[in-house]
């Protein structure tokens, strides 16, 4: 059976009621056999992880691939229950080039900022940058292309991956139909 992936990302400032919805989505996606790809950040990333983990309460394997922009990001360390993946240094140049094509000021960012944006490539396209997620679920204020989430959205759209932004009512309704 082919592995199924989705990307769950969004702002660290995601409203509480949306975070709760993301937890539910994480559980529902795990029940449907999807592996979560996210980035270990506070807010939306953590909410999707919590939801995937809650699926374990029903005996469902809430698989997760958590891509860290650097070792021990957000005090995260390897854990038997979560696949924590540091960005593969051999693919950093490829990810860097991808982000440079879609980010308006990529090279004006510091090393940390560039690493955070490059992480989005792995969250959307997998650890080999060749295994895309089926869809991206996110939240951005007013459904606008802002912050690091904008990089994930632009990358997904460039690769013809459906994006469901929970700040958009139509996207929310469409997502509820598939999960």
C-alpha positions as CSV (number, residue, x, y, z in Angstrom):
1,X,0.0,0.0,0.0
2,X,1.3,3.4,-0.9
3,X,1.9,5.8,2.0
4,X,-0.5,8.8,2.1
5,X,0.8,12.2,3.4
6,X,-0.6,15.6,4.2
7,X,1.1,18.7,5.4
8,X,-0.3,20.4,8.5
9,X,1.1,23.9,9.1
10,X,0.1,27.4,10.1
11,X,0.8,30.4,12.2
12,X,2.1,30.2,15.7
13,X,-0.7,32.8,16.4
14,X,-3.5,30.6,15.1
15,X,-6.7,31.3,17.1
16,X,-7.6,28.8,19.8
17,X,-10.8,27.6,18.2
18,X,-8.9,26.9,15.0
19,X,-6.2,25.0,16.9
20,X,-8.9,22.8,18.4
21,X,-10.2,22.2,14.8
22,X,-6.7,21.3,13.7
23,X,-6.4,18.7,16.5
24,X,-9.6,17.1,15.2
25,X,-8.3,17.2,11.7
26,X,-5.1,15.5,12.9
27,X,-7.1,12.7,14.4
28,X,-9.4,12.3,11.4
29,X,-6.5,12.3,9.0
30,X,-4.8,9.6,11.0
31,X,-8.0,7.5,11.0
32,X,-8.0,7.8,7.2
33,X,-4.4,6.5,7.1
34,X,-2.6,9.8,6.4
35,X,0.9,10.5,7.8
36,X,1.2,14.1,9.1
37,X,4.1,16.2,7.9
38,X,4.8,19.3,10.0
39,X,7.5,21.4,11.5
40,X,7.5,21.2,15.3
41,X,6.6,24.8,15.9
42,X,4.2,26.1,18.5
43,X,0.6,26.8,17.4
44,X,-0.7,25.0,14.3
45,X,2.1,22.5,14.0
46,X,1.7,21.3,17.5
47,X,-2.1,21.1,17.2
48,X,-1.9,18.8,14.2
49,X,0.6,16.6,16.1
50,X,-1.7,16.5,19.2
51,X,-4.5,15.3,16.9
52,X,-2.4,12.6,15.3
53,X,-1.3,11.5,18.7
54,X,-4.9,11.3,19.9
55,X,-5.7,8.8,17.2
56,X,-3.4,6.4,19.2
57,X,-6.1,6.4,21.9
58,X,-8.3,4.4,19.4
59,X,-5.5,2.1,18.4
60,X,-4.8,4.0,15.2
61,X,-1.2,4.8,14.3
62,X,-1.0,8.5,14.1
63,X,2.1,8.6,12.0
64,X,4.1,11.9,12.0
65,X,7.1,13.2,10.2
66,X,8.3,16.3,12.0
67,X,10.9,18.3,10.1
68,X,13.2,20.5,12.2
69,X,15.1,23.4,10.7
70,X,18.0,22.7,13.1
71,X,18.9,20.2,15.8
72,X,16.8,20.6,19.0
73,X,14.6,23.3,17.4
74,X,11.9,24.3,19.9
75,X,13.6,21.9,22.4
76,X,12.6,18.9,20.3
77,X,14.7,15.8,20.5
78,X,14.3,12.4,18.9
79,X,11.4,10.5,20.4
80,X,10.3,6.9,19.7
81,X,6.8,8.0,19.1
82,X,7.5,10.7,16.5
83,X,9.8,10.7,13.6
84,X,11.8,13.9,14.0
85,X,13.8,14.7,10.9
86,X,16.6,17.2,10.8
87,X,16.8,18.7,7.3
88,X,19.1,16.6,5.2
89,X,22.2,18.7,4.5
90,X,22.7,17.0,1.1
91,X,19.3,18.4,0.0
92,X,19.6,21.8,1.6
93,X,20.9,23.4,-1.7
94,X,18.0,22.0,-3.6
95,X,15.5,23.3,-1.0
96,X,17.3,26.6,-0.9
97,X,16.9,27.0,-4.7
98,X,13.2,26.1,-4.4
99,X,12.5,28.7,-1.8
100,X,14.6,31.3,-3.6
101,X,12.2,30.9,-6.6
102,X,9.0,31.6,-4.5
103,X,10.1,33.8,-1.6
104,X,10.3,37.6,-2.3
105,X,13.4,38.2,-0.2
106,X,14.9,34.9,0.7
107,X,18.5,36.0,0.6
108,X,17.8,39.0,2.9
109,X,16.9,36.6,5.7
110,X,19.5,35.3,8.2
111,X,20.6,31.7,8.3
112,X,17.9,30.8,10.9
113,X,15.1,32.4,8.8
114,X,16.3,30.7,5.6
115,X,16.4,27.3,7.5
116,X,12.8,27.8,8.7
117,X,11.6,28.5,5.1
118,X,13.6,25.6,3.6
119,X,12.0,23.3,6.1
120,X,8.7,24.0,4.3
121,X,10.0,22.2,1.2
122,X,10.4,19.0,3.2
123,X,7.1,19.4,4.9
124,X,5.4,19.6,1.5
125,X,7.6,17.4,-0.6
126,X,9.0,14.8,1.9
127,X,12.5,14.0,3.0
128,X,13.6,13.2,-0.5
129,X,11.9,16.4,-2.0
130,X,10.2,14.0,-4.5
131,X,7.2,12.6,-2.5
132,X,4.6,15.3,-2.3
133,X,1.8,15.5,0.2
134,X,-1.7,15.0,-1.2
135,X,-2.8,18.3,0.3
136,X,-1.8,21.1,2.7
137,X,-4.0,22.2,5.6
138,X,-3.1,25.5,7.2
139,X,-4.4,28.7,8.8
140,X,-3.2,32.2,8.0
141,X,-4.8,35.5,9.1
142,X,-7.5,36.4,6.6
143,X,-6.3,33.5,4.4
144,X,-3.5,35.7,3.1
145,X,0.0,34.6,2.1
146,X,1.9,35.6,5.2
147,X,4.8,34.3,7.2
148,X,6.5,31.0,6.8
149,X,3.2,29.4,6.0
150,X,3.1,31.4,2.8
151,X,6.2,29.5,1.6
152,X,4.5,26.2,2.2
153,X,1.4,27.5,0.3
154,X,3.4,28.8,-2.6
155,X,5.4,25.6,-2.9
156,X,2.2,23.5,-2.8
157,X,0.5,25.6,-5.5
158,X,3.6,25.4,-7.6
159,X,3.5,21.6,-7.4
160,X,-0.3,21.5,-8.0
161,X,-1.0,20.3,-4.4
162,X,-4.4,21.4,-3.0
163,X,-4.3,23.9,-0.1
164,X,-7.0,24.1,2.5
165,X,-6.7,27.3,4.5
166,X,-9.0,27.1,7.5
167,X,-9.4,30.9,7.5
168,X,-11.4,30.4,4.3
169,X,-14.9,29.1,4.9
170,X,-15.1,27.4,1.5
171,X,-11.8,25.5,2.1
172,X,-13.1,24.4,5.5
173,X,-16.3,23.0,4.1
174,X,-14.4,21.2,1.3
175,X,-11.9,19.7,3.7
176,X,-14.8,18.4,5.9
177,X,-16.1,16.5,3.0
178,X,-12.8,14.5,2.5
179,X,-12.0,13.9,6.1
